[in-house]
Amino acid sequence: MRKIEWTSCAVSDVKSLRDFIARDSSAYAERFVQRLIEIVENAASYPMMGRRMPEATDEDVRELLFQK
């Protein structure tokens, strides 16, 4: 199993998303962030999940689309 590495920029983006959504609903913001983290963490078990990013030189870099 691989380990997901969250960059500081990614963590900051998730926090910003949470704060933005929380303006309308703190409960929905927490659910959104929890679901987002679950989906990303699934990539540790399924490293080929998502599409390869054509602009990335490293073939292990994947893109996951998330809509909630």
N, C-alpha and C positions, 0 to 999 in steps of 0.2 A: 504494500500500500504506500502510495506517495503522500507527501505532506503538502498541504496548501499553504503557500506563503502569501500573507496579506501585506501589501506595501503600505507604508504610512499614508500615501496618497489615497489608496483604496479605502482604508479605514476612515480617513477624513471624509471621503465622498459618501460613505454609508452613514456616517454621523450627520452629515448635512442633509441627506435624504430623510433620515429619521426626524430631524428637527423641522424640516419643511412640512412633512406630512403631519407631524404632531400639532401644527398650528390649527388644524381642523379636527384631528382625532389622535390623541396619544395612544389609545388602544390599537387603532389601525396601524399607526406608525410602528409600534412594537411588533405586531404580527407581520407586517411587511418585511421588516429587517430580519426577523427570525426566519421567515421563509427564504429570503435571499441568502442568508448564511447557510441554511440547510442545503440549498441547491448547489452552492459553491463547494461546500464540504463534501458533497457526493462525488465530486470530481476526484477526490483522493481514492475512492474505490473504483471509479470508472474514468481513468485518465484519458481515454479517447472520446469521452463525452464532449459534445459541442463540435463546432467546426474549427478547422485549422485556419488561422488568420493568415491570409496570403501576404500581408505586409510584414509579418514577423519572420525573421530568419531562423528562429528556433522552432522546429516542428512540434515541440511539446506545448507551445503556447496555444491555448484554445479560447474560443469565444463562446460564451453561453448567453442566450437571449432570455430575458426574464420579463414576464408580464404578469402583473397581479392586480 
